[in-house]
Amino acid sequence: MVDSCDKSSCPLKCEGLSADRVLFACPHCNLLVDHPCRSDINRFDLMGVRRTFDLDPSGLKKRFKSLQTSLHPDKFATAGDATQKELAEEWSAIVNDAYNKLLKPLDRALYLLEVTLP
Protein backbone atom coordinates (compact mmCIF):
# COMPACT_ATOMS: atom_id res chain seq x y z
CA MET A 1 0.00 0.00 0.00
CA VAL A 2 1.19 3.55 -0.60
CA ASP A 3 2.50 5.62 2.30
CA SER A 4 1.43 8.92 0.81
CA CYS A 5 -0.76 10.02 -2.06
CA ASP A 6 -0.32 12.80 -4.59
CA LYS A 7 -3.41 11.75 -6.59
CA SER A 8 -1.23 11.04 -9.62
CA SER A 9 -0.68 7.54 -8.24
CA CYS A 10 -4.39 6.99 -7.45
CA PRO A 11 -6.76 5.30 -7.57
CA LEU A 12 -4.91 2.34 -6.20
CA LYS A 13 -5.03 -0.95 -8.06
CA CYS A 14 -4.67 -4.52 -6.77
CA GLU A 15 -1.92 -3.65 -4.29
CA GLY A 16 -4.56 -1.89 -2.20
CA LEU A 17 -6.23 -5.18 -1.35
CA SER A 18 -5.15 -7.93 0.96
CA ALA A 19 -6.64 -11.25 1.96
CA ASP A 20 -7.86 -9.96 5.31
CA ARG A 21 -8.91 -6.40 4.44
CA VAL A 22 -10.66 -4.87 1.49
CA LEU A 23 -9.57 -1.34 0.68
CA PHE A 24 -12.41 0.50 -1.07
CA ALA A 25 -10.69 3.88 -1.39
CA CYS A 26 -7.27 5.46 -1.07
CA PRO A 27 -6.82 6.47 2.57
CA HIS A 28 -5.15 9.70 1.47
CA CYS A 29 -7.26 11.12 -1.38
CA ASN A 30 -10.46 9.07 -0.86
CA LEU A 31 -10.68 8.07 -4.52
CA LEU A 32 -12.39 4.71 -4.96
CA VAL A 33 -10.21 1.76 -5.91
CA ASP A 34 -10.83 0.24 -9.32
CA HIS A 35 -10.09 -3.38 -8.49
CA PRO A 36 -10.59 -5.50 -11.63
CA CYS A 37 -11.67 -8.55 -9.61
CA ARG A 38 -13.97 -6.72 -7.16
CA SER A 39 -16.97 -8.94 -7.96
CA ASP A 40 -14.90 -12.01 -7.03
CA ILE A 41 -13.86 -10.78 -3.57
CA ASN A 42 -14.99 -13.13 -0.83
CA ARG A 43 -18.16 -11.72 0.73
CA PHE A 44 -16.99 -12.47 4.27
CA ASP A 45 -13.79 -10.50 3.64
CA LEU A 46 -15.73 -7.73 1.93
CA MET A 47 -17.95 -7.29 4.98
CA GLY A 48 -15.03 -7.66 7.39
CA VAL A 49 -16.44 -10.69 9.23
CA ARG A 50 -15.04 -14.11 10.04
CA ARG A 51 -15.74 -16.97 7.65
CA THR A 52 -18.17 -18.78 9.87
CA PHE A 53 -21.84 -19.64 9.93
CA ASP A 54 -22.31 -18.00 13.33
CA LEU A 55 -22.45 -14.30 12.51
CA ASP A 56 -23.69 -11.44 14.61
CA PRO A 57 -26.56 -10.02 12.51
CA SER A 58 -26.42 -6.66 14.28
CA GLY A 59 -22.67 -6.38 13.61
CA LEU A 60 -23.23 -7.30 9.97
CA LYS A 61 -25.97 -4.69 9.66
CA LYS A 62 -23.75 -2.04 11.28
CA ARG A 63 -20.91 -2.81 8.84
CA PHE A 64 -23.36 -2.75 5.91
CA LYS A 65 -24.70 0.67 6.87
CA SER A 66 -21.18 2.00 7.35
CA LEU A 67 -20.06 0.76 3.93
CA GLN A 68 -23.18 2.02 2.19
CA THR A 69 -22.73 5.44 3.78
CA SER A 70 -19.21 5.73 2.43
CA LEU A 71 -19.85 4.04 -0.93
CA HIS A 72 -23.31 5.31 -1.87
CA PRO A 73 -23.33 6.60 -5.47
CA ASP A 74 -25.09 9.83 -4.45
CA LYS A 75 -21.97 10.75 -2.50
CA PHE A 76 -20.06 10.76 -5.79
CA ALA A 77 -22.77 12.38 -7.95
CA THR A 78 -21.12 15.80 -7.87
CA ALA A 79 -17.54 14.56 -7.93
CA GLY A 80 -17.20 15.54 -11.57
CA ASP A 81 -15.62 12.19 -12.28
CA ALA A 82 -18.05 9.76 -13.89
CA THR A 83 -15.65 6.90 -13.23
CA GLN A 84 -15.89 7.44 -9.48
CA LYS A 85 -19.69 7.42 -9.63
CA GLU A 86 -19.65 4.21 -11.68
CA LEU A 87 -17.25 2.61 -9.21
CA ALA A 88 -19.50 3.68 -6.34
CA GLU A 89 -22.47 2.06 -8.08
CA GLU A 90 -20.55 -1.18 -8.63
CA TRP A 91 -19.10 -1.32 -5.09
CA SER A 92 -22.51 -0.47 -3.63
CA ALA A 93 -24.16 -3.32 -5.57
CA ILE A 94 -21.46 -5.76 -4.45
CA VAL A 95 -21.89 -4.69 -0.81
CA ASN A 96 -25.68 -5.13 -1.12
CA ASP A 97 -25.15 -8.61 -2.54
CA ALA A 98 -22.71 -9.52 0.23
CA TYR A 99 -25.04 -8.28 2.94
CA ASN A 100 -28.04 -10.18 1.57
CA LYS A 101 -25.99 -13.31 1.01
CA LEU A 102 -24.60 -13.32 4.56
CA LEU A 103 -27.72 -12.11 6.38
CA LYS A 104 -29.96 -15.07 5.57
CA PRO A 105 -28.83 -18.30 7.28
CA LEU A 106 -29.57 -20.61 4.33
CA ASP A 107 -27.85 -18.31 1.82
CA ARG A 108 -24.90 -17.89 4.20
CA ALA A 109 -24.56 -21.67 4.62
CA LEU A 110 -24.63 -22.24 0.87
CA TYR A 111 -22.09 -19.48 0.26
CA LEU A 112 -19.85 -20.79 3.02
CA LEU A 113 -19.88 -24.21 1.35
CA GLU A 114 -19.17 -22.57 -2.02
CA VAL A 115 -16.07 -20.75 -0.77
CA THR A 116 -14.87 -23.60 1.47
CA LEU A 117 -15.17 -26.63 -0.80
CA PRO A 118 -12.82 -26.96 -3.75
N, C-alpha and C positions, 0 to 999 in steps of 0.2 A: 504494500500500500504506500501511497505517496506521503511524505512528511509535510509537505507544504504544497499549495496550489496557486498557480498563477493564471488559471482558467485556460491557458493555451494547452495544458496537458490534460484537460478534462473535456467531456466526462470520462471517468475511468472505464477501463474495459475489464476483462476477466480477472486481472490481478486484484481487483477490488473485492472479490468474493473468496470465501474460504469455506471449508466443509462445515464449520460450526457456526458461522455467522454470515448472513446475507447483507451486503452493503447496497442499499437502494440508491444512495446519493453520495457525492463527494462530501466529506465532512468539512471541507474548507469553503467551497463555493456553492454547495447545495444543488449542483446540477445532477439530474438523475443519471444513473448508470445505464448504459445501453449494453446489457449483457446478452450476447447472441443466443444463449441457451436458457434464458430466464424461465421459459415455460416448462423446462425439464428439472428445475430446482425442486428438491425434495420438499414437500409441503410442511413437514415437521420442522425442517431447518428454516424454511421461509417464515414460519410463524414463531420461531424461536422457542419451540417446546421439545421436550424429550420424545424420542421415538418409542412410545409406549401406548398401550390401549387406555390406560388409566390417566386421563387428562383432567385438569381442573377447568371446567367449562367457563367459570367466571374469569380465570386468568387468560384463557383463549379469547374470550370476548373483549377483554381489556386490551390485549395485544392487537386484535383486529381493529378496534376503534382507533387506537394509536396510529397504526399503519395507514388506515384510510384517511385519517386527518392529515397526515403528512404527504400522502400520495394522491389525494383526490384531484382529478383532472381540473376542477374549477380553480384550484390553487395555482395552476399553471396557465389558465386561460389568457391572462394578460402579460404573460412572460415575453411575448414577442417572438418566441421560438416555437414554431409548430412541432418540431421534433420533441421538445420537452413535454408538450401537451399529449402527443401521441404516446410517449413513453409512460406518462402518468396514467393514461387510459389502459395501456397494456398491463402495467404493474398492478393497477387497481383491480382489474379483472382477475389476475392471477391470485391476488390476495383474497378476493371474494371466493374464488374456487377453493383455495386452501382452507379458508374458514368453514365453508359449507361441507367440505370433505371431512374435516376433522371434528366438526361439531356433532354430527350424527354418529352414534355408536356403530351401526352396521356399516356405514360408509367408511368410518375410521378403521374398522377391523379389516375390511376388504383392501383398503389402501395400504395398511400396515403389512398385510400378506403380500401385496404387489411389490412393495419396496424391499421386503425381507427375503422373499424366496427368489432364487435365481431364475 
